[in-house]
Amino acid sequence: MADIDRDGPVVVCDREILGGRPTFRGTRVPVETVFDHLIEGVGLDEIMQNFPTLDRCDVEIALRQACDRLKASAPEATVGSPLARVS
């Protein structure tokens, strides 16, 4: 999807598409579906084959954004706290 601005949001919500569930821009593919497939062990190449309307760069951007948000919101663990435990 070369005509889509790479700087714009890659995940959008539109009430007219899947009732407003977050989808990848320009598609009807829910973001949750991609994450569920990754959790199940499906590789990105296979996901791209199964959902040809997805733009690989958009998926990679969404994954990076999710990772960045998790890192930014992770609580700091202090020595002795349950958060500091490593099993």
C-alpha positions, 0 to 999 in steps of 0.5 A: 500500500504505497499510497498510504503515509508511513507517518500516519497511524497504522492502527485505526478504529472506524465504527463502519468497519467491524463495529469500531474494533482496531484494524490495520489501516486500509484493511478489515483485519483486526489487530487482535487477530495478528497478535493472536496468531503470533501468540499461537506461534504463527510466523509473520511470513505466514500471517502475511500470506493468510491476510494479503491485504496487510502491509508488512511494514504496517504490521512491523510498525504496530509491533514496534509501537506495542513494544515501545508502549510496554517498555514505557509503561513497565513499573520499576521493580525494587529489590524485594518486591514481587515485581523483582522476582525472577524464576 
